[in-house]
């Protein structure tokens, strides 16, 4: 159950992270923030990133073998990067609507899934 909670928290974290990093571009595209000074954009992004950390830190605490969770640090990182790319792709396609999926994107996702597979192989 800790593994599922870890992944759900990582998904929430990465939704906020994606908006912290790229949301300002959507706001600019919508002419909401076109006259904001850069420092305001940075501070708004930091505020969103604070929420992101509120999900990321518990995800790592719950999921890490160091604190009784099911995942090694490497496994946690590979899961986090995979979730990050999936969340980013979904947001770019549904919110920004500036990208379309092509065959090379599918190949890259297959390779990411293979990376997760290899990260979870037990080596003795």
HELIX and SHEET records of a PDB file:
HELIX    1   1 UNK A    2  UNK A   29  1                                  28    
HELIX    2   2 UNK A   38  UNK A   63  1                                  26    
HELIX    3   3 UNK A   65  UNK A   67  5                                   3    
HELIX    4   4 UNK A   73  UNK A   91  1                                  19    
HELIX    5   5 UNK A   92  UNK A   96  3                                   5    
HELIX    6   6 UNK A  103  UNK A  119  1                                  17    
END                                                                             
